[in-house]
C-alpha cells in the first residue's frame, strides 16, 4: 500500500541522441498515486512551466484553464485579472517566495512573483494584500524581468 506524501522522480528521455531530464512530481493520497497538475505560462518571447498545488485555489484555476490576459507590472510582480472569483484561503499570505504563483482575491488576479514589489521591506517579496499561493514556476525566472505592462499572457494546463 502507498503512503501519503510527495516525492519527485526524474525521467531521462533520449531525443536524437541527447539526454533530456524532466522532473515529475508525484503526489500520493489515500493509497492512490496521482501526478501533480502542471501548466504553461506563455509570453510572446518565452514560456515557463509551473506546478500547481492541490489547494482549492489551485484546483479552481486548473479547472478554468486555458486563460489569457494582459500583463501588468508592479515592481517584480506580473499580474492580470482572470474570470475566477475565490475567497481568501486561511493559509493566504502577503510575503511570498520568488517563483510563487498567487491568486489575489481583492482583484481576482493571477500573480507571478519574481522579486520585490513597491511595498516590500528589504529583500522580501510582498504582495499588496494577502494572496492564495497555489503553485510555483519551475526553472529560470530571469526572462520575467523583460515582461512589460501590456504584454499578452496565456495560461494552459499541461496534459
Order of alpha helices (4+ residues) and beta strands (2+ residues): beta-beta-beta-beta-beta-alpha-beta-beta-beta-beta-beta-beta-beta-beta
